[in-house]
Amino acid sequence: MGGLPIDNQIRPLRFEHGEMTQQQLAERVGVTRQTVNAIELGKYSPSLEVAFRIAAVFQVPLEQVFQYRQSG
């Protein structure tokens, strides 16, 4: 993904959930579409609260949405 050590599965999860758009996810989470886009592209790490909200929208554990990539 991007330069951050956090990978995510937001895009595949959106498509598994009725081809949900970034805008639809943003509205359900309470952020802007641009924020969802930046998180999805790995350019921005969400707050813990936003991360949990995203997982809740998809009804999956947080670890299924976000994975920490350890160096070394």
N, C-alpha and C positions, 0 to 999 in steps of 0.2 A: 504494500500500500504506500502510504506517504512516508515522511521522514520521522514520524513518531513511532515509539515502540509498542503502539497499540493497534492491532488489526481488528477489523470488524466484519460482520456478516450482514450489515444492514441492507445492502442492495439485494442479495439473494432472498432475504427474509421479506422484503417489500414485495418481491415478485411471487413468493409463495403465499402471500396474503392478498390475493386478488389484484396483483399488479398495482399495489398502492403507490401513489406518486410521492415524491419528496414533500410536496405541499400538504398532502393529506396526513402524512406522518408528522410533519411539523405542527399542524393544527392540533393533532391529538396529544402531542408531547408538550406544546406550549412554547415553541421556539419558532424562529423564522425558517423558511425554506433554505435560505443561504447557510444557516447554521447546520441543518441536516446535511446539505451538500458538503460542507467543509468537514464534518465528522466522517461522512461516508468515504470521502477521498483521503482521509487520514491526515488532513491539514490542521485539525483542531481536536483536542481531547475534550469530551463533554464533562460537565460536572458530574459528580457521583449521582446526584438527584436526577439529572437528565438521562444519564445512562440507565438508571433503574426504570425511569418512565418509558424509555424506548423498549426495554425488555418486557415491561408490562403490556405495552401495546401488542407485541407479538406473542405474549403469554408464554415466554420461554425464560429459562434462567439467564442471569446476567452473563455468565460465562459462554453461553451459546451465541451471544451478540458480540461481545468484546473479548479479545484474547491479548494478553501481555506477552510480547516477544522479548525474551531475555537474550542479552548479548553474550557471546562467548560460547 
